[in-house]
Amino acid sequence: MKKILAIIIFGVLLSSCKKTEPASSDKKNIKNDSITTENLPQNSETDSEALLASFSKKRLEIIQKLKTLSGEEANALYEKYSSENSSLLHAIMEKQNALLEKFYNEDEKDKEAVKLFGTELLKHQLNYDEIGEGIVEITTKNDFYYTIFKDYVTNDYKDYLYLISEENKMPYSSDAALVISFKDLGDRIILWENFMTKYPNSKLIPSVKEQYKFYQLDYLFGQDNTPTVERANELYIYPENIQEFDRFEKKYPKSPTVPLIHLFRENFKDENVSRLITDAQEKL
C-alpha cells in the first residue's frame, strides 16, 4: 500500500508546475496572448532553435504586456503563460529527446552535445532538470516567473511565486527518495500553512492545498528509498524521524499537521494507516 502511495506522490510532484485555471473573465483579458508553434518549422535541424527563440520572444512580449495590466489581469496572464510554456517546453523536449536520453552517457561526443545544449538553454533562462531514474527534463530557472511577475501580480500570487522560486533552488525528490531533509520538508509545510492562513480566499488555494497534502504525506511516510518506518523486521519509526516529529510538534504546536503526526505515531503499524491519514487530511 505504501509503495502505491509513494508512486502516486512522485507522479503528482512531477506535475507540480501545473497551476490553477484562471477565471473565465480573466481569460477574456488575455485571449490574444496564446503561444502557438503552428508556423514554426516542424521538420528541420533548427526546430529546437526556433522553439527556443519563440520561448524568449514570448517572455519579452509578456514583460511589456504586464505594464498595461491590473493585478488581477496579471494573475490571469501568469496562469495562462505558465500553462502554455509547459506545452512549449514539452515540444522542445520532444525535439531533443535523443539528446536527453544520452544525458548520462560517458561517450565524449554525447557529453559535449549535452554540455553545448545546456549552454544554449541558459541563454533562454532554461536548464536541465534531473528528476531521477535516468529521466531528464527541460525547465525554467527557479525564479523565472517570480522575476517576471513579482511587480505586477497581487500579493498572494507574488508570495506564491516567491515560495515556489525558493523551493525550486534544489531538487525535492529523485529516484523515489527525498533529496531535502525531513526538517526542511517540515518547515516547507509550515510556509504553505502560513500562506493559506494569510490568503484564505486566494484562487491559488486549491492547487496549494493539493500540493501541501502531498508534502504532509511525504513528511509522515517518506518515499520508497527514504522511508520513515523500518519494515524489514520489527516495525518501528526511525529514531531520526521521531526526533524530527518531536521538533516539529514543539516548534509548531498549533499546526494542523500536528494531529496527523499523532495519528501516524499511534497507528503506523496499522495496514490501513495511509487511509486513516488521508481521511484526516480531508477534514483539515
C-alpha positions in Angstrom: 0.0 0.0 0.0 2.8 2.4 1.0 4.6 1.7 -2.3 1.5 2.6 -4.3 1.1 5.7 -2.2 4.7 6.7 -2.9 4.2 6.2 -6.7 1.2 8.5 -6.6 3.1 11.1 -4.6 6.0 11.0 -7.1 3.7 11.3 -10.0 2.0 14.4 -8.6 5.2 16.0 -7.7 6.4 15.7 -11.3 3.3 17.7 -12.3 3.6 20.2 -9.5 4.2 23.0 -12.1 0.5 22.8 -13.1 -1.4 25.9 -11.8 -5.0 26.7 -11.1 -7.0 27.6 -14.1 -7.7 31.3 -14.3 -11.3 32.6 -14.1 -13.1 32.9 -17.4 -13.4 36.7 -17.0 -9.6 36.8 -16.7 -9.1 34.7 -19.8 -11.0 37.2 -21.8 -8.4 39.9 -21.0 -5.5 37.8 -22.3 -7.1 36.0 -25.2 -4.5 37.3 -27.7 -1.5 36.1 -25.7 -1.6 32.4 -26.7 1.6 30.8 -27.6 1.5 28.8 -30.8 4.0 26.8 -32.7 2.0 26.2 -35.8 4.1 28.5 -38.0 7.4 27.2 -36.8 9.4 24.7 -38.9 8.5 21.2 -38.0 11.0 19.0 -39.9 14.3 20.8 -39.9 17.5 20.8 -37.9 16.6 24.2 -36.4 13.3 23.0 -34.8 14.5 23.3 -31.3 16.3 26.6 -32.1 13.0 28.1 -33.4 11.1 26.9 -30.4 13.7 28.4 -28.0 13.6 31.6 -29.9 9.8 31.6 -29.6 10.1 31.0 -25.9 12.4 34.0 -25.4 10.4 36.2 -27.7 7.2 35.5 -25.8 8.9 36.3 -22.5 9.8 39.8 -23.7 6.3 40.3 -25.0 4.9 39.2 -21.6 7.2 41.7 -19.8 5.8 44.5 -22.0 2.2 43.4 -21.7 2.3 43.3 -17.9 3.0 47.1 -17.8 -0.6 47.7 -19.0 -2.4 45.3 -16.7 -4.1 45.4 -13.3 -3.1 43.0 -10.6 -5.9 40.6 -11.3 -5.2 40.6 -15.0 -1.5 40.0 -14.3 -2.6 37.0 -12.2 -4.5 35.6 -15.1 -1.7 36.2 -17.6 0.6 34.3 -15.3 -1.7 31.3 -15.2 -2.1 31.3 -19.0 1.6 31.9 -19.7 2.9 29.3 -17.3 0.5 26.7 -18.7 1.4 27.4 -22.3 5.1 27.5 -21.5 4.7 23.9 -20.2 3.4 22.9 -23.6 6.2 24.7 -25.4 8.9 23.1 -23.2 7.3 19.8 -23.9 7.7 20.4 -27.6 11.3 21.4 -27.1 11.9 18.2 -25.1 10.4 16.1 -27.9 12.8 17.7 -30.4 15.7 17.0 -28.1 14.6 13.6 -26.9 17.6 11.7 -28.4 19.9 14.1 -26.6 18.1 13.9 -23.3 18.3 10.1 -23.5 22.1 10.3 -23.8 22.4 12.7 -20.8 24.2 10.2 -18.6 26.3 8.6 -21.4 30.0 8.5 -20.9 30.8 8.9 -24.6 32.7 12.1 -25.1 30.7 13.3 -28.1 27.4 12.8 -26.2 28.8 14.6 -23.1 29.9 17.5 -25.3 26.5 17.7 -27.0 24.7 17.7 -23.7 27.0 20.5 -22.4 26.6 22.6 -25.5 22.8 22.4 -25.5 22.8 23.2 -21.7 24.7 26.4 -22.5 22.1 27.2 -25.1 19.3 26.6 -22.6 20.9 29.1 -20.2 20.7 31.8 -22.8 16.9 31.4 -22.6 16.7 31.2 -18.8 16.2 27.4 -19.0 18.1 24.5 -17.7 18.2 20.7 -17.3 16.1 19.1 -14.5 17.4 15.7 -13.4 14.3 14.3 -11.8 15.7 10.8 -11.1 15.6 7.3 -12.5 17.5 8.4 -15.6 14.9 11.0 -16.6 16.0 14.5 -17.5 13.6 17.3 -18.4 14.0 20.9 -19.5 12.6 23.5 -17.2 12.7 27.3 -16.4 15.2 28.7 -13.9 13.9 28.6 -10.4 12.9 32.3 -10.2 11.8 32.6 -13.8 8.2 33.5 -13.1 8.8 35.4 -9.9 11.3 37.7 -11.6 8.8 38.5 -14.4 5.6 38.8 -12.4 6.5 40.0 -8.9 5.9 43.7 -9.5 2.5 43.2 -11.2 0.5 40.4 -9.7 -1.5 40.6 -6.5 0.2 39.9 -3.1 -1.0 36.3 -2.9 0.5 35.5 -6.3 3.7 37.4 -5.5 4.2 35.4 -2.3 3.3 32.2 -4.0 5.8 32.7 -6.8 8.5 33.6 -4.3 7.9 30.4 -2.3 8.0 28.3 -5.5 11.2 30.0 -6.6 12.8 29.2 -3.2 11.7 25.6 -3.3 13.0 25.1 -6.9 16.5 26.1 -5.9 17.2 22.5 -5.3 15.6 19.1 -6.2 12.9 17.8 -4.0 12.9 14.1 -4.9 14.9 11.8 -7.0 14.9 8.0 -7.6 11.9 7.6 -5.2 13.8 9.3 -2.4 13.6 12.7 -0.8 16.5 14.9 -1.6 15.7 17.6 1.0 15.8 16.7 4.7 12.7 15.9 6.7 13.4 19.0 8.8 13.3 21.1 5.6 10.2 19.4 4.5 8.5 20.1 7.8 9.4 23.8 7.6 8.2 23.8 4.0 4.8 22.6 5.2 4.6 25.5 7.7 5.4 28.0 5.0 2.4 26.8 3.0 0.2 26.6 6.1 1.1 30.3 6.7 0.3 31.1 3.1 -3.2 29.5 3.3 -3.9 31.3 6.6 -2.8 34.7 5.1 -4.7 34.3 1.8 -7.8 32.0 2.6 -9.7 33.3 -0.4 -6.9 33.2 -3.0 -7.6 31.4 -6.3 -4.4 29.6 -5.7 -5.7 27.8 -2.6 -7.0 24.6 -4.3 -3.6 23.8 -6.1 -1.6 24.9 -3.0 -3.7 22.7 -0.7 -3.3 19.7 -3.0 0.5 20.0 -3.0 0.5 20.7 0.7 -1.2 17.4 1.4 1.4 15.5 -0.6 4.1 17.3 1.4 2.4 16.1 4.6 2.3 12.5 3.3 5.9 12.6 2.4 6.8 14.0 5.8 4.9 11.2 7.6 5.6 8.2 5.3 8.7 9.3 3.4 9.3 7.8 0.0 10.3 4.3 -1.1 14.0 4.9 -0.7 13.7 7.3 2.2 11.0 5.8 4.4 10.2 6.9 8.0 9.4 3.3 9.1 11.6 0.2 9.3 9.6 -2.7 7.8 12.2 -5.4 7.3 11.8 -7.0 10.7 10.1 -5.3 13.6 8.1 -2.3 12.7 9.3 1.0 14.2 9.7 4.6 13.3 13.3 5.6 12.7 14.8 7.5 15.7 15.8 10.4 13.5 12.1 10.8 12.3 10.9 10.5 15.9 13.3 13.3 16.7 12.0 15.4 13.8 8.4 14.8 14.7 9.2 16.0 18.3 10.9 19.1 17.0 8.0 19.9 14.7 5.4 19.4 17.4 7.3 21.6 19.9 8.1 24.4 17.4 4.7 24.5 15.7 2.1 23.2 18.3 -0.8 24.9 16.6 0.0 23.5 13.1 -2.8 21.4 11.5 -0.1 18.8 10.7 0.5 18.0 14.4 -2.7 15.9 14.8 -1.6 14.0 11.7 1.8 13.3 13.3 0.0 12.0 16.4 -2.3 9.8 14.3 0.6 8.4 12.4 2.7 7.7 15.5 -0.3 5.9 17.1 -1.2 3.9 14.0 1.9 3.3 11.9 1.7 -0.4 12.4 -1.9 -0.5 11.1 -2.1 -1.6 7.5 -4.8 1.0 6.9 -2.7 3.9 8.3 -2.4 5.6 4.9 -6.2 5.7 4.7 -6.5 7.0 8.2 -4.1 9.8 7.4 -5.8 10.8 4.1 -9.2 10.7 5.7 -8.0 13.0 8.4 -6.5 15.3 5.8 -9.9 15.8 4.2 -11.2 17.2 7.5 -8.5 19.8 7.7 
